[in-house]
């Protein structure tokens, strides 16, 4: 059975909504979850799209594409890249979140 990508995102969404404040970039900025949510979604989607690639390989693509991402709101890549990386790492299993 094919993995339902949408269902997978619901799980991630719930996880990050619960945990995002523990991350350094979020705890210091004092922003609401909705600010980071598109970044987590973007990282989650990217991990599926670029399977087998490393973060270092795809980061420049992701940073360039962020400016065209329809859900990004007013955020810049610099503001969200750590959140994107978190979501990427969680999907790819390269680093448990919090351990880098």
Buried (B, 14 or more C-beta within 10 A) or exposed (E): EEEEEEEEBEEBBEBBBEBBEEBEBBEEEEBEBEBBBBBBBBBBBBBEEBEEBEBEEBBEEBBEBBEEBEEBEEBEBEBBBBBBBBBBBBBBEEBEBEEE
